[in-house]
């Protein structure tokens, strides 16, 4: 597994500001994705919940070289423990309510 923290701050493409945490499989496809937006909202996506009216699990294969270009912001490797900690502690606006 690959775990990454991404921040769009400083990008030159006019992307809205966000911070995201990604869990990427050995095949390069996203398994879980958590995004915190500048307005304070948070969204989460998994292979079981890949999209809704608010957003989508990133598509395509992760490309470390492309993602690491400063023009998109910054990308930092993180540990699985950090990813799991943020994942479990986050309350997202698209979480399904318990039944």
C-alpha positions in Angstrom: 0.0 0.0 0.0 1.0 3.6 -0.6 -0.2 6.4 1.7 0.0 10.0 0.7 -0.9 13.4 2.0 -1.6 16.0 -0.6 -2.1 19.7 -0.3 -3.2 21.9 -3.2 -1.9 25.1 -1.7 0.4 26.9 -4.0 -0.7 25.1 -7.1 -0.7 27.1 -10.4 -3.8 25.4 -12.0 -6.4 27.3 -10.0 -7.5 24.3 -8.0 -9.6 24.9 -5.0 -7.6 24.5 -1.8 -7.8 21.1 -0.2 -5.8 18.6 1.9 -6.3 14.9 1.1 -5.2 11.6 2.4 -5.0 8.7 0.0 -4.6 4.9 0.4 -3.4 3.5 -2.9 -3.1 -0.2 -3.7 -0.1 -2.0 -5.1 -1.7 -1.8 -8.5 -1.7 2.0 -8.3 -5.5 2.5 -7.9 -7.1 4.4 -5.0 -8.7 2.3 -2.3 -9.7 5.1 0.1 -9.6 8.8 -0.2 -10.4 11.6 2.4 -10.5 15.2 1.4 -10.7 18.3 3.6 -11.8 21.4 1.7 -11.0 25.1 2.5 -14.6 25.7 3.5 -14.2 23.2 6.3 -16.2 20.3 4.7 -14.8 16.8 4.5 -15.6 14.0 2.1 -14.6 10.3 2.0 -14.7 7.7 -0.7 -13.9 4.0 -0.9 -14.2 1.3 -3.6 -17.5 0.5 -2.0 -18.6 4.2 -2.1 -16.7 5.6 -5.1 -18.9 8.6 -5.9 -21.8 10.7 -4.9 -23.2 14.1 -5.8 -20.4 15.8 -3.9 -17.3 14.1 -5.4 -15.5 11.0 -6.5 -12.8 8.5 -5.6 -9.8 9.6 -7.8 -9.7 7.6 -11.0 -6.8 6.2 -12.9 -3.5 5.0 -11.8 -1.4 6.9 -9.2 1.6 8.6 -10.8 4.1 9.6 -8.2 6.2 11.7 -10.6 3.2 13.6 -12.0 1.6 14.2 -8.6 4.9 15.4 -7.1 5.1 18.3 -9.5 5.1 21.5 -7.5 2.6 23.0 -9.9 -0.1 20.9 -8.3 0.8 21.7 -4.7 2.7 19.2 -2.4 2.6 15.5 -1.9 4.2 13.8 1.2 4.5 10.1 2.0 2.8 9.2 5.3 2.5 6.1 7.4 -0.4 3.7 7.4 -0.9 4.6 11.1 -1.3 8.3 10.4 -3.7 7.5 7.5 -5.8 5.2 9.7 -5.8 7.7 12.6 -7.1 10.5 10.3 -9.6 8.2 8.6 -11.1 6.9 11.8 -11.3 10.3 13.5 -12.9 12.2 10.6 -16.5 13.0 10.3 -17.5 13.7 6.7 -20.5 15.3 5.2 -21.1 12.3 2.9 -20.9 9.6 5.6 -23.9 7.4 5.7 -25.9 7.7 9.0 -25.9 4.5 11.1 -29.0 2.4 10.8 
